[in-house]
Amino acid sequence: MQAVILAGGLGTRLRPITERIPKPMVEVGGRPFLEYIIQHLQKHDFRKVLVLLSYLGEHIQEHFGDGSRFGVDIEYSWEPSPLGTAGAIRNARDLLDAEFLVIYGDSFLPIDYRRVQECFQKAKSLGLVVAYDNKLGDTGVQNNVALDAGGYVVRYEKGTENPELKYVEAGVLCFRKEVFDALPSGTAISLEQQIYPRLISQRQLRAFITPQKFFDIGTHDRLEEFAAAHS
């Protein structure tokens, strides 16, 4: 399965570091954070990678090239202007496979992505989110996902105290390309605000539950946490 990495964010909360390099290129243990993601993909037989670039993306392309040095095949898609998470995927439509894994370039979930792929293909849903059981260990992220008894997402909310929200989206997803076919090109579109609600209303957003805590480097504190865990 193809892996698509969202790597176009501005990384404003990591300034001043991200004034000169994009967030996925922030160094941890002497190498860019994105290397941890790429090497984890390669370890689990995801060799076809598409990186979606925008802000300072030339640093990523120059470092990783065609991916052969890391045992993968990398292609790149550039946003002409910030298009949001779903808009960036829509912009890369001609490079997408019929089914693909999506990973945020500033988060790392050390699980076997082949199991996620199997769950997605077995469910035959249009989308899937990996959901972390937050009661197993605080991630610093507020619960934002509610599931039904069948394992489908029935609610996605950020910044609320709704007791139905028992899980946290863990930054790994799967989609079928058709989800993005009807989206307008060149328009800023969000996965969270526009795609998730549509799939939830259709009962087409499956969840894969994991007990594995995820890491993200969205803030200086979280970057230090990841560095401590991988020193």
Secondary structure, DSSP 8 states (H G I E B T S, - for coil): -EEEEEE----GGGTTGGGTS-GGG-EETTEEHHHHHHHHHHHTT--EEEEEE-TTTHHHHHHHTTSGGGTSEEEEEE-SS--HHHHHHHHTGGG--SEEEEEETTEE--S-HHHHHHHHHHHT-SEEEEEEEGGGS--SS---EEE-TTSBEEEE-SS---TT--EEEEEEEEEEGGGGTTS-TT----IIIIIHHHHHHTT-EEEEEE-S--EE-SSHHHHHHHHHHT-
